[in-house]
Structure formats: structure tokens, C-alpha cells
Amino acid sequence: MSTGHKFKIANSMNYQFTQQTGETITKPSMTIPDQTMSIREILDRYARGLPIEAGKVPIYDGEEYTPDPRYMDLADRQEYMEYAKDQIKAYKESKTDQQNEVKTDQKSDAQAE
């Protein structure tokens, strides 16, 4: 029973290497020397209940982390919801304050004329 198709299964015996171009890094490295820990150090710190990161601070590109509520438990969701409400309230208050300042400035400019 032949379907007319020839299937080729790639394995270590018939693999044909093709030249692949990789990424070239042109920016200077932001790593700090001697910040690595050996596996033994990590396991030792873990066994003693010490923090494994050992005070190392990651460097991010300014991205803020927004948690995904689908993966939170109910208490975390409630806490995050209250935090978000507080942030929205503070933003609205700052916008209202800015608008009031603009109106006050416009009134004082109109009275000066």
C-alpha cells in the first residue's frame, strides 16, 4: 500500500548541517563579574533557609511587571484589586488637581488683562 509520498525522518545518521547565522551582540555586557554562585553554594543556602539570590539586583529594561489575575488565589486577587483601585483614584485626583491649576492660571491671566 503506497500513498506516493516519501517521508524522510531526520536522525543523527542523515542530518545535513546548514550554515546558520546567529545574533551578534554589539552592546557592552551589563553583567558584573563574580556574581555567580556554585551549585554547592545554592544548595547550602537553600538548606539553611537563606535567600538564594544573595542580594543580587536584576536589571530590567524599564518594563513593569503586571501580574496575571488568572493565576492568583482569591486573597491575592482582592489585594491586587484594592491596589489597582488606589492607583486609579490617585491618578484621577492628580488629573483633577492639574485641571484646577490650569483653570486657576487661566482666571488669573484673564483678570490681569
The first five atom37 places (N, CA, C, CB, O) and aatype in JSON, in Angstrom:
{
  "aatype": [12, 15, 16, 7, 8, 11, 13, 11, 9, 0, 2, 15, 12, 2, 18, 5, 13, 16, 5, 5, 16, 7, 6, 16, 9, 16, 11, 14, 15, 12, 16, 9, 14, 3, 5, 16, 12, 15, 9, 1, 6, 9, 10, 3, 1, 18, 0, 1, 7, 10, 14, 9, 6, 0, 7, 11, 19, 14, 9, 18, 3, 7, 6, 6, 18, 16, 14, 3, 14, 1, 18, 12, 3, 10, 0, 3, 1, 5, 6, 18, 12, 6, 18, 0, 11, 3, 5, 9, 11, 0, 18, 11, 6, 15, 11, 16, 3, 5, 5, 2, 6, 19, 11, 16, 3, 5, 11, 15, 3, 0, 5, 0, 6],
  "atom_mask": [
    [1, 1, 1, 1, 1],
    [1, 1, 1, 1, 1],
    [1, 1, 1, 1, 1],
    [1, 1, 1, 0, 1],
    [1, 1, 1, 1, 1],
    [1, 1, 1, 1, 1],
    [1, 1, 1, 1, 1],
    [1, 1, 1, 1, 1],
    [1, 1, 1, 1, 1],
    [1, 1, 1, 1, 1],
    [1, 1, 1, 1, 1],
    [1, 1, 1, 1, 1],
    [1, 1, 1, 1, 1],
    [1, 1, 1, 1, 1],
    [1, 1, 1, 1, 1],
    [1, 1, 1, 1, 1],
    [1, 1, 1, 1, 1],
    [1, 1, 1, 1, 1],
    [1, 1, 1, 1, 1],
    [1, 1, 1, 1, 1],
    [1, 1, 1, 1, 1],
    [1, 1, 1, 0, 1],
    [1, 1, 1, 1, 1],
    [1, 1, 1, 1, 1],
    [1, 1, 1, 1, 1],
    [1, 1, 1, 1, 1],
    [1, 1, 1, 1, 1],
    [1, 1, 1, 1, 1],
    [1, 1, 1, 1, 1],
    [1, 1, 1, 1, 1],
    [1, 1, 1, 1, 1],
    [1, 1, 1, 1, 1],
    [1, 1, 1, 1, 1],
    [1, 1, 1, 1, 1],
    [1, 1, 1, 1, 1],
    [1, 1, 1, 1, 1],
    [1, 1, 1, 1, 1],
    [1, 1, 1, 1, 1],
    [1, 1, 1, 1, 1],
    [1, 1, 1, 1, 1],
    [1, 1, 1, 1, 1],
    [1, 1, 1, 1, 1],
    [1, 1, 1, 1, 1],
    [1, 1, 1, 1, 1],
    [1, 1, 1, 1, 1],
    [1, 1, 1, 1, 1],
    [1, 1, 1, 1, 1],
    [1, 1, 1, 1, 1],
    [1, 1, 1, 0, 1],
    [1, 1, 1, 1, 1],
    [1, 1, 1, 1, 1],
    [1, 1, 1, 1, 1],
    [1, 1, 1, 1, 1],
    [1, 1, 1, 1, 1],
    [1, 1, 1, 0, 1],
    [1, 1, 1, 1, 1],
    [1, 1, 1, 1, 1],
    [1, 1, 1, 1, 1],
    [1, 1, 1, 1, 1],
    [1, 1, 1, 1, 1],
    [1, 1, 1, 1, 1],
    [1, 1, 1, 0, 1],
    [1, 1, 1, 1, 1],
    [1, 1, 1, 1, 1],
    [1, 1, 1, 1, 1],
    [1, 1, 1, 1, 1],
    [1, 1, 1, 1, 1],
    [1, 1, 1, 1, 1],
    [1, 1, 1, 1, 1],
    [1, 1, 1, 1, 1],
    [1, 1, 1, 1, 1],
    [1, 1, 1, 1, 1],
    [1, 1, 1, 1, 1],
    [1, 1, 1, 1, 1],
    [1, 1, 1, 1, 1],
    [1, 1, 1, 1, 1],
    [1, 1, 1, 1, 1],
    [1, 1, 1, 1, 1],
    [1, 1, 1, 1, 1],
    [1, 1, 1, 1, 1],
    [1, 1, 1, 1, 1],
    [1, 1, 1, 1, 1],
    [1, 1, 1, 1, 1],
    [1, 1, 1, 1, 1],
    [1, 1, 1, 1, 1],
    [1, 1, 1, 1, 1],
    [1, 1, 1, 1, 1],
    [1, 1, 1, 1, 1],
    [1, 1, 1, 1, 1],
    [1, 1, 1, 1, 1],
    [1, 1, 1, 1, 1],
    [1, 1, 1, 1, 1],
    [1, 1, 1, 1, 1],
    [1, 1, 1, 1, 1],
    [1, 1, 1, 1, 1],
    [1, 1, 1, 1, 1],
    [1, 1, 1, 1, 1],
    [1, 1, 1, 1, 1],
    [1, 1, 1, 1, 1],
    [1, 1, 1, 1, 1],
    [1, 1, 1, 1, 1],
    [1, 1, 1, 1, 1],
    [1, 1, 1, 1, 1],
    [1, 1, 1, 1, 1],
    [1, 1, 1, 1, 1],
    [1, 1, 1, 1, 1],
    [1, 1, 1, 1, 1],
    [1, 1, 1, 1, 1],
    [1, 1, 1, 1, 1],
    [1, 1, 1, 1, 1],
    [1, 1, 1, 1, 1],
    [1, 1, 1, 1, 1],
    [1, 1, 1, 1, 1]
  ],
  "atom_positions": [
    [[0.85, -1.17, 0.0], [0.0, 0.0, 0.0], [0.89, 1.24, 0.0], [-0.96, 0.0, 1.22], [1.51, 1.56, 1.02]],
    [[0.96, 1.91, -1.11], [1.81, 3.07, -1.25], [0.95, 4.3, -1.49], [2.83, 2.88, -2.4], [0.03, 4.29, -2.31]],
    [[1.26, 5.36, -0.77], [0.5, 6.6, -0.92], [1.16, 7.55, -1.9], [0.33, 7.29, 0.42], [0.59, 8.59, -2.25]],
    [[2.35, 7.22, -2.35], [3.03, 8.09, -3.28], [3.88, 9.15, -2.61], [0.0, 0.0, 0.0], [4.6, 9.88, -3.3]],
    [[3.83, 9.25, -1.31], [4.62, 10.24, -0.57], [5.83, 9.57, 0.03], [3.77, 10.92, 0.53], [5.75, 8.46, 0.56]],
    [[6.94, 10.26, -0.05], [8.14, 9.76, 0.61], [8.4, 10.65, 1.81], [9.37, 9.74, -0.37], [8.64, 11.85, 1.68]],
    [[8.34, 10.05, 2.96], [8.61, 10.78, 4.19], [10.05, 10.54, 4.6], [7.64, 10.35, 5.32], [10.55, 9.42, 4.53]],
    [[10.7, 11.6, 5.02], [12.07, 11.49, 5.46], [12.11, 11.78, 6.96], [13.0, 12.47, 4.68], [11.64, 12.82, 7.41]],
    [[12.64, 10.87, 7.69], [12.76, 11.04, 9.13], [14.19, 11.47, 9.42], [12.4, 9.72, 9.91], [15.14, 10.77, 9.09]],
    [[14.32, 12.64, 10.03], [15.65, 13.16, 10.34], [16.17, 12.49, 11.6], [15.61, 14.7, 10.52], [15.47, 12.36, 12.6]],
    [[17.41, 12.06, 11.53], [18.07, 11.49, 12.69], [19.56, 11.82, 12.61], [17.85, 9.95, 12.78], [19.98, 12.54, 11.71]],
    [[20.33, 11.31, 13.53], [21.75, 11.63, 13.56], [22.51, 11.06, 12.37], [22.36, 11.13, 14.83], [23.62, 11.51, 12.08]],
    [[21.95, 10.09, 11.68], [22.65, 9.47, 10.57], [22.44, 10.22, 9.24], [22.2, 8.03, 10.41], [23.3, 10.15, 8.36]],
    [[21.34, 10.92, 9.09], [21.07, 11.59, 7.81], [20.94, 13.11, 7.92], [19.81, 11.02, 7.21], [20.5, 13.76, 6.97]],
    [[21.29, 13.68, 9.06], [21.16, 15.12, 9.25], [22.15, 15.87, 8.38], [21.35, 15.5, 10.73], [23.33, 15.52, 8.34]],
    [[21.68, 16.89, 7.68], [22.52, 17.73, 6.84], [22.65, 19.1, 7.49], [21.95, 17.85, 5.39], [21.66, 19.82, 7.62]],
    [[23.86, 19.45, 7.89], [24.09, 20.72, 8.54], [24.01, 21.85, 7.52], [25.46, 20.73, 9.25], [24.58, 21.75, 6.44]],
    [[23.28, 22.91, 7.87], [23.23, 24.1, 7.02], [23.79, 25.24, 7.85], [21.77, 24.4, 6.52], [23.58, 25.32, 9.06]],
    [[24.51, 26.12, 7.18], [25.11, 27.25, 7.89], [24.01, 28.14, 8.44], [26.04, 28.06, 6.94], [23.11, 28.55, 7.71]],
    [[24.08, 28.43, 9.71], [23.07, 29.25, 10.36], [23.74, 30.49, 10.93], [22.33, 28.47, 11.48], [24.82, 30.42, 11.53]],
    [[23.09, 31.62, 10.73], [23.64, 32.85, 11.28], [22.95, 33.13, 12.61], [23.45, 34.05, 10.3], [21.73, 33.0, 12.72]],
    [[23.73, 33.49, 13.58], [23.18, 33.78, 14.9], [23.15, 35.27, 15.16], [0.0, 0.0, 0.0], [23.46, 36.08, 14.28]],
    [[22.78, 35.62, 16.34], [22.68, 37.02, 16.74], [24.07, 37.53, 17.12], [21.68, 37.19, 17.91], [24.82, 36.85, 17.82]],
    [[24.4, 38.72, 16.67], [25.66, 39.35, 17.03], [25.38, 40.44, 18.05], [26.38, 39.92, 15.79], [24.6, 41.36, 17.78]],
    [[25.99, 40.35, 19.2], [25.78, 41.32, 20.27], [26.79, 42.43, 20.11], [25.88, 40.65, 21.67], [28.0, 42.19, 20.09]],
    [[26.29, 43.66, 19.99], [27.18, 44.8, 19.78], [27.28, 45.71, 21.0], [26.7, 45.61, 18.59], [28.22, 46.48, 21.13]],
    [[26.31, 45.61, 21.91], [26.32, 46.45, 23.1], [27.26, 45.86, 24.15], [24.9, 46.6, 23.68], [27.49, 44.65, 24.16]],
    [[27.8, 46.69, 25.02], [28.66, 46.15, 26.08], [27.83, 45.35, 27.08], [29.42, 47.28, 26.8], [26.66, 45.64, 27.31]],
    [[28.44, 44.36, 27.67], [27.77, 43.5, 28.64], [27.47, 44.27, 29.91], [28.64, 42.26, 28.96], [28.27, 45.1, 30.35]],
    [[26.3, 44.0, 30.5], [25.92, 44.65, 31.75], [26.13, 43.73, 32.94], [24.46, 45.11, 31.69], [25.72, 44.05, 34.06]],
    [[26.77, 42.59, 32.72], [27.0, 41.66, 33.82], [28.12, 42.18, 34.72], [27.34, 40.26, 33.29], [29.03, 42.87, 34.27]],
    [[28.01, 41.82, 35.97], [29.02, 42.21, 36.94], [29.81, 40.96, 37.3], [28.37, 42.87, 38.22], [29.22, 39.95, 37.67]],
    [[31.13, 41.0, 37.2], [31.94, 39.81, 37.48], [31.76, 39.31, 38.91], [33.41, 40.11, 37.22], [31.44, 40.08, 39.81]],
    [[31.97, 38.03, 39.09], [31.97, 37.36, 40.39], [30.62, 37.42, 41.09], [33.02, 37.97, 41.29], [30.57, 37.45, 42.32]],
    [[29.52, 37.44, 40.36], [28.21, 37.39, 40.99], [27.58, 36.01, 40.88], [27.29, 38.42, 40.37], [26.43, 35.83, 41.28]],
    [[28.29, 35.05, 40.35], [27.71, 33.72, 40.22], [27.95, 32.93, 41.5], [28.3, 32.99, 39.02], [28.91, 33.16, 42.23]],
    [[27.06, 31.99, 41.74], [27.21, 31.09, 42.88], [27.3, 29.67, 42.33], [26.03, 31.23, 43.9], [26.67, 29.34, 41.33]],
    [[28.09, 28.85, 42.98], [28.2, 27.46, 42.56], [26.93, 26.72, 42.99], [29.47, 26.79, 43.15], [26.17, 27.2, 43.82]],
    [[26.74, 25.55, 42.42], [25.59, 24.72, 42.8], [25.68, 24.38, 44.28], [25.54, 23.41, 41.94], [24.67, 24.35, 44.98]],
    [[26.87, 24.12, 44.76], [27.05, 23.79, 46.18], [26.6, 24.96, 47.06], [28.54, 23.44, 46.48], [25.93, 24.75, 48.07]],
    [[26.96, 26.19, 46.69], [26.55, 27.37, 47.46], [25.04, 27.52, 47.45], [27.22, 28.64, 46.9], [24.43, 27.82, 48.48]],
    [[24.43, 27.32, 46.28], [22.97, 27.46, 46.17], [22.28, 26.44, 47.06], [22.52, 27.3, 44.7], [21.35, 26.78, 47.79]],
    [[22.71, 25.17, 46.99], [22.09, 24.12, 47.81], [22.32, 24.37, 49.29], [22.64, 22.74, 47.42], [21.43, 24.14, 50.1]],
    [[23.51, 24.84, 49.65], [23.81, 25.14, 51.05], [22.9, 26.25, 51.57], [25.29, 25.53, 51.22], [22.36, 26.15, 52.67]],
    [[22.74, 27.31, 50.79], [21.87, 28.42, 51.2], [20.42, 27.95, 51.31], [21.98, 29.6, 50.2], [19.7, 28.34, 52.23]],
    [[19.99, 27.13, 50.37], [18.62, 26.61, 50.38], [18.39, 25.77, 51.64], [18.33, 25.77, 49.11], [17.36, 25.9, 52.3]],
    [[19.35, 24.9, 51.95], [19.2, 24.02, 53.11], [19.15, 24.81, 54.41], [20.35, 23.01, 53.16], [18.5, 24.38, 55.36]],
    [[19.83, 25.95, 54.47], [19.83, 26.78, 55.67], [18.66, 27.75, 55.73], [21.12, 27.55, 55.76], [18.48, 28.44, 56.73]],
    [[17.87, 27.82, 54.67], [16.73, 28.73, 54.64], [17.11, 30.15, 54.29], [0.0, 0.0, 0.0], [16.32, 31.07, 54.51]],
    [[18.3, 30.35, 53.75], [18.75, 31.68, 53.37], [18.25, 32.02, 51.97], [20.29, 31.79, 53.43], [17.98, 31.11, 51.19]],
    [[18.12, 33.29, 51.66], [17.69, 33.64, 50.29], [18.76, 33.23, 49.29], [17.4, 35.17, 50.18], [19.96, 33.42, 49.51]],
    [[18.31, 32.66, 48.2], [19.25, 32.14, 47.2], [19.83, 33.25, 46.34], [18.56, 31.11, 46.31], [20.96, 33.14, 45.87]],
    [[19.09, 34.33, 46.13], [19.59, 35.39, 45.26], [20.78, 36.14, 45.86], [18.49, 36.37, 44.96], [21.52, 36.79, 45.12]],
    [[20.97, 36.05, 47.15], [22.14, 36.61, 47.85], [22.36, 38.09, 47.55], [23.38, 35.83, 47.47], [23.5, 38.51, 47.39]],
    [[21.3, 38.86, 47.47], [21.43, 40.3, 47.32], [21.71, 40.79, 45.92], [0.0, 0.0, 0.0], [22.02, 41.97, 45.74]],
    [[21.6, 39.95, 44.94], [21.83, 40.38, 43.57], [20.59, 41.11, 43.06], [22.18, 39.17, 42.66], [19.47, 40.66, 43.28]],
    [[20.78, 42.21, 42.38], [19.67, 43.01, 41.89], [19.61, 42.87, 40.37], [19.83, 44.5, 42.31], [20.57, 43.22, 39.68]],
    [[18.49, 42.36, 39.83], [18.39, 42.24, 38.38], [18.22, 43.6, 37.72], [17.23, 41.33, 38.0], [17.71, 44.54, 38.34]],
    [[18.64, 43.71, 36.48], [18.5, 44.94, 35.72], [17.45, 44.69, 34.65], [19.87, 45.39, 35.08], [17.57, 43.76, 33.85]],
    [[16.42, 45.52, 34.63], [15.35, 45.38, 33.65], [15.39, 46.57, 32.71], [13.98, 45.27, 34.33], [16.02, 47.58, 32.99]],
    [[14.72, 46.43, 31.59], [14.67, 47.49, 30.59], [13.56, 48.48, 30.87], [14.5, 46.9, 29.21], [13.04, 49.09, 29.94]],
    [[13.19, 48.65, 32.11], [12.14, 49.6, 32.45], [10.74, 49.02, 32.34], [0.0, 0.0, 0.0], [9.76, 49.75, 32.49]],
    [[10.63, 47.74, 32.08], [9.32, 47.13, 31.98], [8.76, 46.91, 33.38], [9.38, 45.79, 31.19], [9.48, 46.49, 34.29]],
    [[7.49, 47.2, 33.54], [6.86, 46.95, 34.82], [6.16, 45.61, 34.75], [5.88, 48.08, 35.19], [5.6, 45.23, 33.72]],
    [[6.2, 44.89, 35.85], [5.56, 43.59, 35.92], [4.11, 43.76, 36.31], [6.29, 42.66, 36.92], [3.8, 44.38, 37.32]],
    [[3.21, 43.22, 35.51], [1.8, 43.23, 35.83], [1.37, 41.78, 36.02], [0.95, 43.93, 34.72], [1.42, 41.0, 35.07]],
    [[0.96, 41.41, 37.22], [0.59, 40.02, 37.46], [-0.68, 39.64, 36.7], [0.4, 39.77, 38.95], [-1.51, 40.5, 36.4]],
    [[-0.8, 38.37, 36.41], [-1.97, 37.86, 35.69], [-2.96, 37.32, 36.72], [-1.56, 36.75, 34.67], [-2.68, 36.31, 37.37]],
    [[-4.12, 37.96, 36.87], [-5.09, 37.53, 37.89], [-5.59, 36.11, 37.69], [-6.26, 38.47, 37.89], [-6.09, 35.5, 38.64]],
    [[-5.48, 35.56, 36.48], [-5.94, 34.19, 36.26], [-5.15, 33.19, 37.09], [-5.84, 33.82, 34.78], [-5.64, 32.1, 37.39]],
    [[-3.93, 33.55, 37.46], [-3.08, 32.61, 38.19], [-2.91, 33.0, 39.66], [-1.72, 32.53, 37.52], [-2.01, 32.5, 40.33]],
    [[-3.77, 33.9, 40.15], [-3.7, 34.34, 41.55], [-4.76, 33.61, 42.37], [-3.88, 35.88, 41.66], [-5.8, 33.21, 41.85]],
    [[-4.49, 33.46, 43.66], [-5.54, 32.95, 44.53], [-6.47, 34.11, 44.9], [-4.95, 32.27, 45.82], [-6.18, 35.26, 44.57]],
    [[-7.56, 33.81, 45.56], [-8.58, 34.84, 45.83], [-8.06, 35.98, 46.69], [-9.78, 34.21, 46.51], [-8.4, 37.14, 46.45]],
    [[-7.24, 35.68, 47.68], [-6.71, 36.74, 48.54], [-5.79, 37.68, 47.75], [-5.95, 36.14, 49.74], [-5.86, 38.89, 47.93]],
    [[-4.95, 37.12, 46.89], [-4.06, 37.95, 46.08], [-4.85, 38.79, 45.08], [-3.05, 37.07, 45.34], [-4.51, 39.94, 44.83]],
    [[-5.91, 38.2, 44.53], [-6.75, 38.97, 43.6], [-7.38, 40.17, 44.31], [-7.86, 38.07, 43.01], [-7.38, 41.28, 43.78]],
    [[-7.91, 39.93, 45.52], [-8.54, 41.01, 46.28], [-7.53, 42.1, 46.59], [-9.17, 40.46, 47.57], [-7.83, 43.28, 46.45]],
    [[-6.34, 41.71, 47.02], [-5.3, 42.68, 47.35], [-4.89, 43.47, 46.12], [-4.07, 41.97, 47.95], [-4.71, 44.69, 46.19]],
    [[-4.74, 42.78, 44.99], [-4.34, 43.46, 43.76], [-5.44, 44.4, 43.28], [-4.0, 42.44, 42.66], [-5.16, 45.48, 42.76]],
    [[-6.72, 44.0, 43.45], [-7.84, 44.83, 43.04], [-7.86, 46.13, 43.87], [-9.18, 44.06, 43.2], [-8.1, 47.21, 43.34]],
    [[-7.62, 46.0, 45.17], [-7.59, 47.2, 46.02], [-6.41, 48.1, 45.65], [-7.5, 46.81, 47.51], [-6.55, 49.33, 45.64]],
    [[-5.27, 47.51, 45.34], [-4.11, 48.28, 44.92], [-4.42, 49.03, 43.62], [-2.88, 47.35, 44.72], [-4.09, 50.21, 43.49]],
    [[-5.05, 48.34, 42.67], [-5.38, 48.96, 41.39], [-6.38, 50.1, 41.59], [-5.94, 47.92, 40.4], [-6.25, 51.15, 40.96]],
    [[-7.36, 49.9, 42.45], [-8.34, 50.96, 42.72], [-7.66, 52.19, 43.33], [-9.44, 50.45, 43.67], [-7.97, 53.32, 42.96]],
    [[-6.72, 51.96, 44.26], [-5.99, 53.07, 44.87], [-5.17, 53.82, 43.82], [-5.08, 52.56, 45.99], [-5.1, 55.05, 43.85]],
    [[-4.55, 53.07, 42.9], [-3.76, 53.71, 41.85], [-4.64, 54.55, 40.93], [-3.01, 52.65, 41.03], [-4.26, 55.66, 40.55]],
    [[-5.81, 54.03, 40.58], [-6.74, 54.76, 39.72], [-7.23, 56.02, 40.43], [-7.93, 53.87, 39.31], [-7.32, 57.09, 39.83]],
    [[-7.57, 55.88, 41.7], [-8.05, 57.03, 42.48], [-6.98, 58.11, 42.56], [-8.47, 56.58, 43.89], [-7.27, 59.29, 42.37]],
    [[-5.74, 57.72, 42.83], [-4.64, 58.69, 42.91], [-4.42, 59.37, 41.56], [-3.35, 58.0, 43.38], [-4.16, 60.57, 41.51]],
    [[-4.53, 58.62, 40.48], [-4.35, 59.19, 39.14], [-5.44, 60.21, 38.84], [-4.36, 58.09, 38.07], [-5.17, 61.3, 38.34]],
    [[-6.7, 59.85, 39.16], [-7.81, 60.77, 38.92], [-7.67, 62.04, 39.76], [-9.15, 60.08, 39.22], [-7.96, 63.13, 39.28]],
    [[-7.23, 61.88, 41.0], [-7.04, 63.06, 41.85], [-5.94, 63.96, 41.31], [-6.71, 62.62, 43.29], [-6.07, 65.19, 41.34]],
    [[-4.88, 63.38, 40.81], [-3.8, 64.2, 40.27], [-4.25, 64.92, 39.0], [-2.56, 63.34, 39.97], [-3.87, 66.07, 38.77]],
    [[-5.06, 64.24, 38.18], [-5.59, 64.9, 36.97], [-6.52, 66.04, 37.35], [-6.34, 63.87, 36.08], [-6.48, 67.1, 36.73]],
    [[-7.37, 65.83, 38.36], [-8.28, 66.89, 38.81], [-7.49, 68.07, 39.35], [-9.24, 66.35, 39.89], [-7.82, 69.22, 39.07]],
    [[-6.44, 67.79, 40.11], [-5.59, 68.86, 40.64], [-4.93, 69.64, 39.51], [-4.52, 68.29, 41.58], [-4.84, 70.87, 39.56]],
    [[-4.46, 68.94, 38.49], [-3.83, 69.59, 37.35], [-4.84, 70.48, 36.61], [-3.24, 68.55, 36.39], [-4.51, 71.6, 36.2]],
    [[-6.06, 69.98, 36.43], [-7.09, 70.75, 35.74], [-7.46, 71.99, 36.55], [-8.34, 69.89, 35.49], [-7.67, 73.06, 35.98]],
    [[-7.53, 71.86, 37.88], [-7.85, 73.0, 38.73], [-6.75, 74.06, 38.66], [-8.05, 72.55, 40.17], [-7.03, 75.25, 38.67]],
    [[-5.48, 73.61, 38.59], [-4.37, 74.55, 38.46], [-4.45, 75.3, 37.14], [-3.04, 73.81, 38.58], [-4.19, 76.51, 37.1]],
    [[-4.81, 74.6, 36.07], [-4.92, 75.25, 34.76], [-6.03, 76.29, 34.78], [-5.18, 74.2, 33.64], [-5.86, 77.39, 34.28]],
    [[-7.18, 75.93, 35.38], [-8.3, 76.87, 35.46], [-7.92, 78.09, 36.3], [-9.53, 76.19, 36.06], [-8.26, 79.22, 35.94]],
    [[-7.22, 77.86, 37.4], [-6.79, 78.97, 38.25], [-5.82, 79.88, 37.5], [-6.12, 78.44, 39.54], [-5.92, 81.11, 37.59]],
    [[-4.9, 79.28, 36.76], [-3.95, 80.07, 35.96], [-4.68, 80.87, 34.89], [-2.9, 79.16, 35.31], [-4.33, 82.03, 34.65]],
    [[-5.69, 80.27, 34.25], [-6.44, 80.98, 33.2], [-7.23, 82.14, 33.8], [-7.4, 80.01, 32.48], [-7.3, 83.21, 33.19]],
    [[-7.8, 81.95, 34.98], [-8.56, 83.01, 35.63], [-7.63, 84.16, 36.01], [-9.29, 82.47, 36.88], [-7.97, 85.33, 35.82]],
    [[-6.48, 83.83, 36.55], [-5.56, 84.91, 36.95], [-5.02, 85.65, 35.73], [-4.38, 84.34, 37.78], [-4.77, 86.85, 35.8]],
    [[-4.83, 84.93, 34.62], [-4.39, 85.6, 33.39], [-5.49, 86.51, 32.84], [-4.0, 84.56, 32.34], [-5.2, 87.59, 32.34]],
    [[-6.74, 86.06, 32.93], [-7.86, 86.86, 32.43], [-8.06, 88.11, 33.28], [-9.15, 86.03, 32.41], [-8.39, 89.18, 32.75]],
    [[-7.87, 87.98, 34.6], [-8.04, 89.13, 35.49], [-6.88, 90.13, 35.31], [-8.12, 88.66, 36.96], [-7.06, 91.33, 35.51]],
    [[-5.72, 89.63, 34.95], [-4.57, 90.51, 34.76], [-4.73, 91.36, 33.53], [-3.3, 89.7, 34.66], [-4.16, 92.45, 33.46]],
    [[-5.49, 90.91, 32.55], [-5.67, 91.67, 31.31], [-6.65, 92.74, 31.53], [-6.1, 90.79, 30.16], [-6.95, 93.5, 30.6]]
  ]
}
